[in-house]
Each structure stands twice: as C-alpha cells, then as structure tokens.
Amino acid sequence: MTKATVRNTSLKLLIIAAVLGLIFAFWYTRPVPQYTAAVLCSQEGEQVSVVIDITWYRHLFKPTDIRGTVTVDGKVYRSLNTSSNHGFLEDLKEKFRSGSPSFLFTSSPDGTRWNLSSVDRLRLEHSGMDLSQPDSKGICISVSLHGQRSGNMYFGPAKTAEEARAILARQFGMTNNETPAPDNTGETSENKR
C-alpha cells in the first residue's frame, strides 16, 4: 500500500468515527419523557398514590438532570433546578460518582430554591434501575413537610409493608434497621463539606 492509500483510508475511518460519535451524542442527549403512576408504601404500611411526570436530560459532561412534577396523593411537587455552578472537572466527577442519583422537588409553585426552608420537599431516588422505563422497579421517595429535616420514605411499586421492605433490601441493599434518614435540605454531600 502506498502512503496516499493509507492516508485516504485513515481519513475515511476518521470521518466515519466522527459521524458515529455525533450520532451517539445526539441519541444520548435527547430528552426522554417518563410518565409512571404507581402505589408506593412505607415500611409501616402507609400507602400513597404517586404520579411521576418528568423528562430526563442526559448530558455528556455533567450529571443527568430531570424536569417535571411528582404528584403524591394529589399534592404536586415541581423539580428543583439542580444545575451546578461547579467547573467542568467537578461536573465530570459528579457524573461518574457511584451511588443512586436523587432529585429534589418542592411544593413551591415555581420550583425555586430560595424558599426551600418554607415549603414541603420531596426527594426521588432510584437504585440504578432505569427509571425512564415505564416498568421501573425500585422507586423511593422521601416526603418532608415544612420544618422537617427528614421525612417519610415510600418504596414501590408496593402495596404492603412487606413489599416495601423487599424493595428496600433488593434495590437499595438495606434492611429495615439500616434505613437512612433522608436529607431533604437540597444540599449535596459536596455542598456540606
């Protein structure tokens, strides 16, 4: 093979790789809507009806974000804007941080952070299961009323306390005795350091 042939072949491969990379980037970053209605249950057996109506926004170099609402027994919680003010490297580290992502919602009409201490809060978590799929298993929400630091935790889809505990153990790797008190302050572990 001549140098010109090798150069032409390399150029073609580079162009093909670039086109495939662009196709992947457009596919990966497209918004993914999700609508899920389920009954969730606490470890004590308290049931709540939950409707999750959100859109997932995946980014190449920063953590996934969601926008939308979660309705719990008729009360609407709006997604909180979680865009970080970190630099590129901090966002990239956060994207690949291990652990279940969680998203904060508030009962504030406009979903703003400035009045977080004066509204009810909801934290939505999932355990690595693809919550963007309608048949998601392993949903966990924590609802805190105004003035509470932590709130009631519900797991689902589940209709009994036994089912809720099974989801807690299976999806979140915890038993009833290990259940953490959720922190619904809106601060991440990085903000507390």
Secondary structure, 3 states (H helix, E strand, C coil): CCHHHHHHHHHHHHHHHHHHHHHHHHHHHCCEEEEEEEEEECCCCCEEEEEEEEEEECCCCCCCEEEEEEEECCEEEEECCCCCCCCHHHHHHHHCCCCCCEEEEECCCCCCCCCHHHCCEEEEEECCCCCCCCCCCCEEEEEECCCCCCCEEEEECCCCHHHHHHHHHHHHCCCHHHCCCCCCCCCCHHHHC
